[in-house]
Amino acid sequence: MNEEIAADLWNLFKEFLDKKHVELAAERYVDMLADYGMSEIQLQDMMGNSKRLDAAIQYYLELDQDEDSDEDEWDD
């Protein structure tokens, strides 16, 4: 799946979500996209379509960078 389709799907379904659950749903959606092989570059390319989705992508990318940093500390 490319980033355009993924962003379109999010925009389609977010309208049906309870407003208090949109943030969590966006985070889970980004996790799912990453689990199915969407690259960090593709996730970054999705930004600009939805504020909530942008926040979830930024959060995911920051967590991924933090995990990479932790692995480097153990390699020393």
Biopython code that builds the backbone (N, CA, C, O; Angstrom):
import numpy as np
from Bio.PDB.StructureBuilder import StructureBuilder

atoms = [
    (1, "MET", "N", (0.858, -1.172, 0.000)),
    (1, "MET", "CA", (0.000, 0.000, 0.000)),
    (1, "MET", "C", (0.903, 1.234, 0.000)),
    (1, "MET", "O", (1.889, 1.296, 0.734)),
    (2, "ASN", "N", (0.556, 2.194, -0.818)),
    (2, "ASN", "CA", (1.356, 3.413, -0.832)),
    (2, "ASN", "C", (0.773, 4.438, 0.153)),
    (2, "ASN", "O", (-0.322, 4.263, 0.687)),
    (3, "GLU", "N", (1.533, 5.496, 0.368)),
    (3, "GLU", "CA", (1.156, 6.493, 1.375)),
    (3, "GLU", "C", (-0.118, 7.260, 1.012)),
    (3, "GLU", "O", (-0.848, 7.697, 1.902)),
    (4, "GLU", "N", (-0.392, 7.428, -0.276)),
    (4, "GLU", "CA", (-1.617, 8.132, -0.679)),
    (4, "GLU", "C", (-2.865, 7.335, -0.303)),
    (4, "GLU", "O", (-3.838, 7.886, 0.210)),
    (5, "ILE", "N", (-2.818, 6.046, -0.566)),
    (5, "ILE", "CA", (-3.963, 5.192, -0.218)),
    (5, "ILE", "C", (-4.139, 5.141, 1.295)),
    (5, "ILE", "O", (-5.261, 5.218, 1.795)),
    (6, "ALA", "N", (-3.040, 5.011, 2.021)),
    (6, "ALA", "CA", (-3.107, 4.945, 3.480)),
    (6, "ALA", "C", (-3.700, 6.231, 4.058)),
    (6, "ALA", "O", (-4.517, 6.173, 4.977)),
    (7, "ALA", "N", (-3.302, 7.378, 3.534)),
    (7, "ALA", "CA", (-3.842, 8.655, 4.004)),
    (7, "ALA", "C", (-5.328, 8.780, 3.646)),
    (7, "ALA", "O", (-6.120, 9.275, 4.448)),
    (8, "ASP", "N", (-5.698, 8.340, 2.466)),
    (8, "ASP", "CA", (-7.106, 8.386, 2.059)),
    (8, "ASP", "C", (-7.966, 7.497, 2.952)),
    (8, "ASP", "O", (-9.071, 7.883, 3.333)),
    (9, "LEU", "N", (-7.467, 6.315, 3.287)),
    (9, "LEU", "CA", (-8.204, 5.420, 4.181)),
    (9, "LEU", "C", (-8.403, 6.056, 5.549)),
    (9, "LEU", "O", (-9.491, 5.990, 6.121)),
    (10, "TRP", "N", (-7.356, 6.668, 6.067)),
    (10, "TRP", "CA", (-7.471, 7.330, 7.368)),
    (10, "TRP", "C", (-8.541, 8.424, 7.310)),
    (10, "TRP", "O", (-9.408, 8.499, 8.181)),
    (11, "ASN", "N", (-8.476, 9.254, 6.297)),
    (11, "ASN", "CA", (-9.441, 10.348, 6.175)),
    (11, "ASN", "C", (-10.871, 9.842, 6.007)),
    (11, "ASN", "O", (-11.818, 10.484, 6.462)),
    (12, "LEU", "N", (-11.021, 8.714, 5.367)),
    (12, "LEU", "CA", (-12.341, 8.135, 5.191)),
    (12, "LEU", "C", (-12.912, 7.641, 6.522)),
    (12, "LEU", "O", (-14.066, 7.925, 6.844)),
    (13, "PHE", "N", (-12.120, 6.911, 7.286)),
    (13, "PHE", "CA", (-12.629, 6.274, 8.495)),
    (13, "PHE", "C", (-12.606, 7.153, 9.737)),
    (13, "PHE", "O", (-13.364, 6.900, 10.674)),
    (14, "LYS", "N", (-11.768, 8.171, 9.774)),
    (14, "LYS", "CA", (-11.690, 8.986, 10.985)),
    (14, "LYS", "C", (-13.005, 9.712, 11.282)),
    (14, "LYS", "O", (-13.300, 10.024, 12.436)),
    (15, "GLU", "N", (-13.780, 9.973, 10.251)),
    (15, "GLU", "CA", (-15.055, 10.657, 10.427)),
    (15, "GLU", "C", (-16.055, 9.823, 11.233)),
    (15, "GLU", "O", (-16.988, 10.364, 11.824)),
    (16, "PHE", "N", (-15.854, 8.513, 11.250)),
    (16, "PHE", "CA", (-16.772, 7.616, 11.942)),
    (16, "PHE", "C", (-16.316, 7.272, 13.357)),
    (16, "PHE", "O", (-16.995, 6.528, 14.065)),
    (17, "LEU", "N", (-15.172, 7.808, 13.769)),
    (17, "LEU", "CA", (-14.631, 7.526, 15.097)),
    (17, "LEU", "C", (-15.175, 8.515, 16.118)),
    (17, "LEU", "O", (-15.439, 9.676, 15.806)),
    (18, "ASP", "N", (-15.334, 8.036, 17.327)),
    (18, "ASP", "CA", (-15.694, 8.909, 18.435)),
    (18, "ASP", "C", (-14.528, 9.875, 18.648)),
    (18, "ASP", "O", (-13.373, 9.452, 18.690)),
    (19, "LYS", "N", (-14.820, 11.156, 18.781)),
    (19, "LYS", "CA", (-13.775, 12.190, 18.846)),
    (19, "LYS", "C", (-12.750, 11.928, 19.944)),
    (19, "LYS", "O", (-11.576, 12.261, 19.782)),
    (20, "LYS", "N", (-13.174, 11.341, 21.051)),
    (20, "LYS", "CA", (-12.227, 11.108, 22.148)),
    (20, "LYS", "C", (-11.303, 9.918, 21.880)),
    (20, "LYS", "O", (-10.370, 9.676, 22.646)),
    (21, "HIS", "N", (-11.555, 9.179, 20.804)),
    (21, "HIS", "CA", (-10.720, 8.023, 20.482)),
    (21, "HIS", "C", (-9.870, 8.215, 19.232)),
    (21, "HIS", "O", (-9.125, 7.312, 18.854)),
    (22, "VAL", "N", (-9.965, 9.357, 18.594)),
    (22, "VAL", "CA", (-9.260, 9.585, 17.330)),
    (22, "VAL", "C", (-7.743, 9.529, 17.519)),
    (22, "VAL", "O", (-7.040, 8.949, 16.692)),
    (23, "GLU", "N", (-7.239, 10.121, 18.592)),
    (23, "GLU", "CA", (-5.790, 10.136, 18.814)),
    (23, "GLU", "C", (-5.239, 8.719, 18.963)),
    (23, "GLU", "O", (-4.241, 8.371, 18.332)),
    (24, "LEU", "N", (-5.876, 7.914, 19.783)),
    (24, "LEU", "CA", (-5.433, 6.530, 19.976)),
    (24, "LEU", "C", (-5.574, 5.731, 18.691)),
    (24, "LEU", "O", (-4.700, 4.930, 18.360)),
    (25, "ALA", "N", (-6.668, 5.943, 17.961)),
    (25, "ALA", "CA", (-6.873, 5.242, 16.697)),
    (25, "ALA", "C", (-5.778, 5.609, 15.694)),
    (25, "ALA", "O", (-5.300, 4.747, 14.957)),
    (26, "ALA", "N", (-5.385, 6.867, 15.664)),
    (26, "ALA", "CA", (-4.319, 7.302, 14.753)),
    (26, "ALA", "C", (-3.000, 6.617, 15.110)),
    (26, "ALA", "O", (-2.264, 6.182, 14.225)),
    (27, "GLU", "N", (-2.706, 6.523, 16.395)),
    (27, "GLU", "CA", (-1.466, 5.854, 16.819)),
    (27, "GLU", "C", (-1.483, 4.384, 16.434)),
    (27, "GLU", "O", (-0.483, 3.854, 15.950)),
    (28, "ARG", "N", (-2.605, 3.728, 16.646)),
    (28, "ARG", "CA", (-2.719, 2.306, 16.289)),
    (28, "ARG", "C", (-2.645, 2.119, 14.773)),
    (28, "ARG", "O", (-2.075, 1.140, 14.292)),
    (29, "TYR", "N", (-3.210, 3.042, 14.040)),
    (29, "TYR", "CA", (-3.185, 2.971, 12.577)),
    (29, "TYR", "C", (-1.744, 3.076, 12.072)),
    (29, "TYR", "O", (-1.335, 2.316, 11.194)),
    (30, "VAL", "N", (-0.987, 4.006, 12.619)),
    (30, "VAL", "CA", (0.416, 4.161, 12.221)),
    (30, "VAL", "C", (1.212, 2.916, 12.600)),
    (30, "VAL", "O", (2.043, 2.456, 11.817)),
    (31, "ASP", "N", (0.972, 2.368, 13.785)),
    (31, "ASP", "CA", (1.642, 1.124, 14.193)),
    (31, "ASP", "C", (1.341, 0.001, 13.196)),
    (31, "ASP", "O", (2.238, -0.746, 12.806)),
    (32, "MET", "N", (0.076, -0.111, 12.789)),
    (32, "MET", "CA", (-0.316, -1.146, 11.851)),
    (32, "MET", "C", (0.384, -0.960, 10.501)),
    (32, "MET", "O", (0.869, -1.923, 9.908)),
    (33, "LEU", "N", (0.431, 0.289, 10.024)),
    (33, "LEU", "CA", (1.101, 0.553, 8.758)),
    (33, "LEU", "C", (2.576, 0.153, 8.827)),
    (33, "LEU", "O", (3.109, -0.436, 7.886)),
    (34, "ALA", "N", (3.223, 0.472, 9.933)),
    (34, "ALA", "CA", (4.631, 0.106, 10.105)),
    (34, "ALA", "C", (4.788, -1.416, 10.178)),
    (34, "ALA", "O", (5.723, -1.974, 9.605)),
    (35, "ASP", "N", (3.880, -2.075, 10.876)),
    (35, "ASP", "CA", (3.933, -3.535, 10.980)),
    (35, "ASP", "C", (3.779, -4.207, 9.621)),
    (35, "ASP", "O", (4.351, -5.271, 9.383)),
    (36, "TYR", "N", (3.019, -3.595, 8.742)),
    (36, "TYR", "CA", (2.811, -4.152, 7.405)),
    (36, "TYR", "C", (3.859, -3.677, 6.398)),
    (36, "TYR", "O", (3.720, -3.905, 5.197)),
    (37, "GLY", "N", (4.901, -3.021, 6.889)),
    (37, "GLY", "CA", (6.040, -2.733, 6.027)),
    (37, "GLY", "C", (6.151, -1.329, 5.472)),
    (37, "GLY", "O", (7.017, -1.074, 4.636)),
    (38, "MET", "N", (5.308, -0.413, 5.906)),
    (38, "MET", "CA", (5.446, 0.958, 5.416)),
    (38, "MET", "C", (6.713, 1.575, 6.029)),
    (38, "MET", "O", (6.920, 1.517, 7.241)),
    (39, "SER", "N", (7.532, 2.150, 5.191)),
    (39, "SER", "CA", (8.807, 2.700, 5.642)),
    (39, "SER", "C", (8.618, 4.052, 6.333)),
    (39, "SER", "O", (7.570, 4.688, 6.219)),
    (40, "GLU", "N", (9.655, 4.468, 7.047)),
    (40, "GLU", "CA", (9.616, 5.771, 7.713)),
    (40, "GLU", "C", (9.464, 6.900, 6.694)),
    (40, "GLU", "O", (8.788, 7.894, 6.957)),
    (41, "ILE", "N", (10.087, 6.742, 5.552)),
    (41, "ILE", "CA", (9.987, 7.765, 4.500)),
    (41, "ILE", "C", (8.541, 7.863, 4.005)),
    (41, "ILE", "O", (8.028, 8.964, 3.801)),
    (42, "GLN", "N", (7.887, 6.719, 3.811)),
    (42, "GLN", "CA", (6.491, 6.734, 3.376)),
    (42, "GLN", "C", (5.601, 7.364, 4.443)),
    (42, "GLN", "O", (4.682, 8.118, 4.124)),
    (43, "LEU", "N", (5.874, 7.054, 5.710)),
    (43, "LEU", "CA", (5.100, 7.666, 6.787)),
    (43, "LEU", "C", (5.279, 9.183, 6.771)),
    (43, "LEU", "O", (4.310, 9.927, 6.924)),
    (44, "GLN", "N", (6.498, 9.633, 6.588)),
    (44, "GLN", "CA", (6.752, 11.072, 6.525)),
    (44, "GLN", "C", (6.025, 11.709, 5.344)),
    (44, "GLN", "O", (5.543, 12.838, 5.442)),
    (45, "ASP", "N", (5.947, 10.990, 4.234)),
    (45, "ASP", "CA", (5.256, 11.506, 3.048)),
    (45, "ASP", "C", (3.751, 11.638, 3.277)),
    (45, "ASP", "O", (3.085, 12.406, 2.583)),
    (46, "MET", "N", (3.213, 10.899, 4.243)),
    (46, "MET", "CA", (1.788, 10.978, 4.559)),
    (46, "MET", "C", (1.445, 12.241, 5.347)),
    (46, "MET", "O", (0.279, 12.629, 5.420)),
    (47, "MET", "N", (2.434, 12.871, 5.924)),
    (47, "MET", "CA", (2.175, 14.031, 6.778)),
    (47, "MET", "C", (1.576, 15.177, 5.967)),
    (47, "MET", "O", (1.911, 15.381, 4.800)),
    (48, "GLY", "N", (0.680, 15.918, 6.621)),
    (48, "GLY", "CA", (0.031, 17.046, 5.988)),
    (48, "GLY", "C", (-1.417, 16.765, 5.615)),
    (48, "GLY", "O", (-2.112, 17.645, 5.106)),
    (49, "ASN", "N", (-1.869, 15.551, 5.865)),
    (49, "ASN", "CA", (-3.250, 15.179, 5.533)),
    (49, "ASN", "C", (-4.202, 15.349, 6.700)),
    (49, "ASN", "O", (-5.383, 15.637, 6.507)),
    (50, "SER", "N", (-3.691, 15.171, 7.913)),
    (50, "SER", "CA", (-4.530, 15.223, 9.106)),
    (50, "SER", "C", (-3.650, 15.553, 10.304)),
    (50, "SER", "O", (-2.580, 14.968, 10.474)),
    (51, "LYS", "N", (-4.099, 16.488, 11.132)),
    (51, "LYS", "CA", (-3.307, 16.875, 12.307)),
    (51, "LYS", "C", (-3.099, 15.704, 13.251)),
    (51, "LYS", "O", (-1.995, 15.504, 13.759)),
    (52, "ARG", "N", (-4.146, 14.930, 13.491)),
    (52, "ARG", "CA", (-4.045, 13.778, 14.403)),
    (52, "ARG", "C", (-3.123, 12.705, 13.836)),
    (52, "ARG", "O", (-2.333, 12.111, 14.569)),
    (53, "LEU", "N", (-3.221, 12.460, 12.551)),
    (53, "LEU", "CA", (-2.351, 11.472, 11.922)),
    (53, "LEU", "C", (-0.908, 11.966, 11.925)),
    (53, "LEU", "O", (0.013, 11.183, 12.156)),
    (54, "ASP", "N", (-0.705, 13.248, 11.672)),
    (54, "ASP", "CA", (0.646, 13.826, 11.730)),
    (54, "ASP", "C", (1.256, 13.638, 13.110)),
    (54, "ASP", "O", (2.424, 13.269, 13.226)),
    (55, "ALA", "N", (0.474, 13.889, 14.161)),
    (55, "ALA", "CA", (0.967, 13.738, 15.532)),
    (55, "ALA", "C", (1.334, 12.282, 15.806)),
    (55, "ALA", "O", (2.349, 12.009, 16.448)),
    (56, "ALA", "N", (0.522, 11.354, 15.327)),
    (56, "ALA", "CA", (0.794, 9.933, 15.537)),
    (56, "ALA", "C", (2.052, 9.498, 14.786)),
    (56, "ALA", "O", (2.839, 8.704, 15.301)),
    (57, "ILE", "N", (2.239, 10.005, 13.595)),
    (57, "ILE", "CA", (3.444, 9.675, 12.821)),
    (57, "ILE", "C", (4.680, 10.225, 13.509)),
    (57, "ILE", "O", (5.685, 9.526, 13.635)),
    (58, "GLN", "N", (4.613, 11.473, 13.956)),
    (58, "GLN", "CA", (5.755, 12.062, 14.661)),
    (58, "GLN", "C", (6.079, 11.266, 15.920)),
    (58, "GLN", "O", (7.246, 11.006, 16.211)),
    (59, "TYR", "N", (5.055, 10.884, 16.659)),
    (59, "TYR", "CA", (5.245, 10.095, 17.871)),
    (59, "TYR", "C", (5.904, 8.755, 17.539)),
    (59, "TYR", "O", (6.836, 8.338, 18.226)),
    (60, "TYR", "N", (5.435, 8.091, 16.508)),
    (60, "TYR", "CA", (6.008, 6.812, 16.107)),
    (60, "TYR", "C", (7.472, 6.971, 15.699)),
    (60, "TYR", "O", (8.320, 6.181, 16.113)),
    (61, "LEU", "N", (7.767, 7.976, 14.898)),
    (61, "LEU", "CA", (9.133, 8.177, 14.427)),
    (61, "LEU", "C", (10.073, 8.513, 15.574)),
    (61, "LEU", "O", (11.224, 8.075, 15.572)),
    (62, "GLU", "N", (9.610, 9.280, 16.550)),
    (62, "GLU", "CA", (10.431, 9.595, 17.718)),
    (62, "GLU", "C", (10.689, 8.346, 18.546)),
    (62, "GLU", "O", (11.809, 8.140, 19.012)),
    (63, "LEU", "N", (9.680, 7.513, 18.736)),
    (63, "LEU", "CA", (9.861, 6.261, 19.475)),
    (63, "LEU", "C", (10.844, 5.355, 18.758)),
    (63, "LEU", "O", (11.691, 4.730, 19.395)),
    (64, "ASP", "N", (10.741, 5.277, 17.446)),
    (64, "ASP", "CA", (11.634, 4.431, 16.675)),
    (64, "ASP", "C", (13.076, 4.915, 16.800)),
    (64, "ASP", "O", (13.995, 4.102, 16.896)),
    (65, "GLN", "N", (13.279, 6.222, 16.798)),
    (65, "GLN", "CA", (14.621, 6.768, 16.956)),
    (65, "GLN", "C", (15.153, 6.496, 18.357)),
    (65, "GLN", "O", (16.336, 6.198, 18.524)),
    (66, "ASP", "N", (14.287, 6.595, 19.366)),
    (66, "ASP", "CA", (14.697, 6.306, 20.736)),
    (66, "ASP", "C", (15.111, 4.848, 20.881)),
    (66, "ASP", "O", (16.092, 4.557, 21.564)),
    (67, "GLU", "N", (14.390, 3.930, 20.257)),
    (67, "GLU", "CA", (14.724, 2.517, 20.314)),
    (67, "GLU", "C", (16.058, 2.264, 19.638)),
    (67, "GLU", "O", (16.844, 1.454, 20.129)),
    (68, "ASP", "N", (16.338, 2.928, 18.529)),
    (68, "ASP", "CA", (17.621, 2.780, 17.850)),
    (68, "ASP", "C", (18.744, 3.287, 18.739)),
    (68, "ASP", "O", (19.823, 2.694, 18.756)),
    (69, "SER", "N", (18.524, 4.361, 19.471)),
    (69, "SER", "CA", (19.534, 4.918, 20.366)),
    (69, "SER", "C", (19.839, 3.948, 21.496)),
    (69, "SER", "O", (20.997, 3.791, 21.883)),
    (70, "ASP", "N", (18.820, 3.301, 22.025)),
    (70, "ASP", "CA", (19.014, 2.339, 23.098)),
    (70, "ASP", "C", (19.856, 1.161, 22.630)),
    (70, "ASP", "O", (20.700, 0.672, 23.381)),
    (71, "GLU", "N", (19.644, 0.702, 21.418)),
    (71, "GLU", "CA", (20.419, -0.405, 20.895)),
    (71, "GLU", "C", (21.887, -0.012, 20.744)),
    (71, "GLU", "O", (22.772, -0.825, 21.011)),
    (72, "ASP", "N", (22.153, 1.211, 20.325)),
    (72, "ASP", "CA", (23.523, 1.671, 20.168)),
    (72, "ASP", "C", (24.260, 1.693, 21.505)),
    (72, "ASP", "O", (25.455, 1.403, 21.555)),
    (73, "GLU", "N", (23.563, 2.034, 22.589)),
    (73, "GLU", "CA", (24.204, 2.075, 23.897)),
    (73, "GLU", "C", (24.689, 0.699, 24.316)),
    (73, "GLU", "O", (25.736, 0.589, 24.955)),
    (74, "TRP", "N", (23.968, -0.338, 23.979)),
    (74, "TRP", "CA", (24.348, -1.698, 24.368)),
    (74, "TRP", "C", (25.482, -2.227, 23.505)),
    (74, "TRP", "O", (26.193, -3.145, 23.913)),
    (75, "ASP", "N", (25.661, -1.655, 22.311)),
    (75, "ASP", "CA", (26.722, -2.107, 21.423)),
    (75, "ASP", "C", (28.098, -1.640, 21.867)),
    (75, "ASP", "O", (29.107, -2.225, 21.474)),
    (76, "ASP", "N", (28.150, -0.580, 22.691)),
    (76, "ASP", "CA", (29.441, -0.022, 23.108)),
    (76, "ASP", "C", (30.208, -0.909, 24.036)),
    (76, "ASP", "O", (31.309, -0.556, 24.460)),
]
sb = StructureBuilder()
sb.init_structure("model")
sb.init_model(0)
sb.init_chain("A")
sb.init_seg("    ")
for serial, (resi, resn, name, xyz) in enumerate(atoms, 1):
    if name == "N":
        sb.init_residue(resn, " ", resi, " ")
    sb.init_atom(name, np.array(xyz, "f"), 0.0, 1.0, " ", f" {name:<3s}", serial, name[0])
structure = sb.get_structure()
